[in-house]
Amino acid sequence: MAFWDIGLRNIVDVDGQLLAIDADVIDPTALLAKANRPVDCQLWLVRAGERLPLQARQLVRLSQDEVLFFETEQVRRQWIPERLAA
């Protein structure tokens, strides 16, 4: 059975956790809640090596053709010393 057979059309990654989401657009607060993360923390969209901060009420359009990657501030803090060392 494929994801589209049961209504789950979009795949996203939040801090390394894969989530299947049926909606075509989602706001960061709802995405954080689905990932069991604190809904008041900052969320970044990671695309082509860049981290783009998302506002609390900013809608994100999901695509069936690609997996979108997101990071919270907790994961982002872990990578800062390693990036500075490089």
QUITANOR-V786857 format. One record per run of one state. SS is the DSSP state (A for helix, B for strand, O for the rest). FROM is the first residue (numbers start at 1). TO is the last residue. If there is no record, write none. Layout:
BEGIN
ss from to
SS FROM TO
SS FROM TO
END
This chain:
BEGIN
ss from to
O 1 2
A 3 5
O 6 9
B 10 14
O 15 16
B 17 21
O 22 24
B 25 27
A 28 34
O 35 42
B 43 47
O 48 49
B 50 54
O 55 58
B 59 61
O 62 67
B 68 72
A 73 85
O 86 86
END
